[in-house]
Every structure is written in C-alpha cells, then in structure tokens.
C-alpha cells in the first residue's frame, strides 16, 4: 500500500487525484450530490440535473465554458453567478462542494452530458406554468 502511495506521489499524483480518475461523474454524483438532486424531475431538495444541464446548454456555447462555470459555481455558489436564480429562491443556495478539483470537473462534465433534447417543452426549471406560457 505504501509503495502505491509513494509511487503516486513520486509521479506527481496525489491519492485524491488518483481516486478521482477511477470515479465516473455518475459515481461522484451518486456519492455526493444525489442526496439533494435527482437526475430527472420531480425534484428532491434541489433542482434536478437534466433541467440544469439544459440551462447550461442554453447559456454556454461550448462544453468547456459550461463545465468551467459549473466547477467555479460548485466551489463557491453565488446567486449572482447562478444559471437559475429562481431555483435559489425555491430551494435555497447550495453549500460549497468540498471535493478535489478533478472530481468537481468530472461531475461537472457528467452534468453537462445529461442534457436531454427529447424532454420537450417545459423541461426547464422555473417553467412550471406548462406549455401555454
């Protein structure tokens, strides 16, 4: 065990970074986020992921831009930088995620990939008035 840790440190990888590479975004989500967030509606105690992913796709042109924004937001949630301030009004501001940067990036990439263009009208958060808005 100590040989593995030592070899990881010598090669420039800390144990937390090494473990982040072995966890998928979905695994990180399940372990750290699913207590509050569901993947699809209805919501638990926070906005569901698929509508959030939709909002990110609306707001950012590239995955890189969206993921970078989400990583920064997860580190320091702020109503002014939120992609959906109405969700904060409804659910409150989420706490900062204390995870290694590699895990934050992995889960943010997974969230980006959860956009489902087949969900149809009314898929976004805060659009609860239905199709006849």
C-alpha positions in Angstrom: 0.0 0.0 0.0 2.7 2.5 1.0 4.5 1.6 -2.3 1.4 2.6 -4.3 1.1 5.9 -2.5 4.8 6.6 -2.7 4.9 5.8 -6.4 1.8 8.1 -6.9 3.5 10.9 -5.1 6.7 10.5 -7.0 4.9 10.5 -10.3 3.1 13.7 -9.3 -0.3 12.3 -8.5 -1.8 12.6 -5.0 -4.1 9.8 -3.8 -7.2 12.1 -4.1 -6.4 12.8 -7.8 -5.7 9.2 -8.5 -9.1 8.2 -6.9 -10.9 10.9 -8.9 -9.7 9.3 -12.1 -11.2 6.0 -11.1 -14.6 7.5 -10.3 -17.0 8.3 -13.1 -19.1 11.5 -13.0 -22.2 9.5 -12.2 -20.4 7.8 -9.3 -19.3 11.2 -7.9 -22.9 12.5 -8.4 -24.4 9.5 -6.6 -21.9 9.7 -3.7 -22.0 13.5 -3.2 -25.0 15.1 -4.9 -27.9 12.7 -5.1 -28.9 13.3 -1.6 -30.4 16.7 -2.8 -30.5 16.4 -6.6 -32.5 13.9 -8.6 -31.3 13.3 -12.2 -34.8 14.0 -13.7 -37.9 15.7 -12.3 -39.5 15.7 -9.9 -37.0 17.5 -7.7 -35.9 16.3 -4.3 -34.5 19.2 -2.2 -32.7 20.9 -5.1 -33.1 21.3 -8.9 -33.0 18.1 -11.0 -29.9 17.6 -13.1 -31.5 17.3 -16.6 -33.1 20.8 -16.4 -29.9 22.2 -15.1 -27.9 20.7 -17.9 -30.5 22.2 -20.3 -29.9 25.6 -18.8 -26.1 25.2 -19.1 -26.5 24.3 -22.8 -28.7 27.4 -23.3 -26.2 29.7 -21.6 -22.9 28.4 -22.8 -21.7 27.7 -26.4 -19.2 25.0 -25.5 -18.9 22.2 -23.0 -15.6 23.7 -21.8 -17.2 27.0 -21.0 -20.2 25.3 -19.2 -18.0 22.9 -17.3 -15.6 25.7 -16.2 -18.6 27.8 -14.9 -20.1 24.8 -13.1 -16.8 23.9 -11.4 -16.4 27.5 -10.2 -20.0 27.6 -9.0 -19.7 24.3 -7.2 -16.6 25.7 -5.3 -18.4 28.9 -4.4 -22.2 29.0 -5.0 -23.4 32.6 -5.5 -26.9 33.8 -6.6 -25.2 36.4 -8.9 -23.4 33.6 -10.9 -26.2 31.1 -10.8 -27.7 30.0 -14.1 -31.1 29.9 -12.5 -31.7 32.4 -9.6 -35.3 31.2 -9.4 -34.1 27.8 -8.3 -32.2 29.5 -5.4 -35.5 31.2 -4.5 -37.2 27.9 -4.5 -34.6 25.6 -2.9 -32.0 28.0 -1.3 -28.4 28.4 -2.1 -26.5 25.1 -2.2 -23.4 24.7 0.0 -20.0 24.8 -1.5 -18.8 21.3 -2.6 -15.5 20.4 -0.8 -14.2 18.0 -3.4 -10.9 17.8 -5.2 -10.8 19.8 -8.4 -10.5 16.6 -10.5 -13.8 15.3 -9.0 -15.5 18.6 -9.5 -14.5 18.7 -13.1 -15.6 15.1 -13.7 -19.0 15.6 -12.2 -19.5 18.9 -14.0 -18.7 17.2 -17.3 -21.2 14.5 -16.4 -23.9 17.1 -15.6 -23.2 18.8 -19.0 -23.8 15.5 -20.7 -27.2 15.0 -19.0 -29.0 17.5 -21.3 -31.8 15.6 -23.0 -33.2 17.5 -26.0 -36.0 14.9 -26.2 -37.6 16.1 -23.0 -39.8 18.6 -24.8 -41.4 21.9 -23.8 -41.5 22.8 -20.2 -38.3 21.0 -19.3 -36.5 23.9 -17.7 -36.5 24.8 -14.0 -38.9 27.6 -13.2 -41.1 26.9 -16.2 -43.8 25.3 -14.1 -46.7 27.1 -15.9 -46.8 24.4 -18.5 -46.9 24.5 -22.3 -49.3 27.5 -22.5 -47.0 30.1 -21.1 
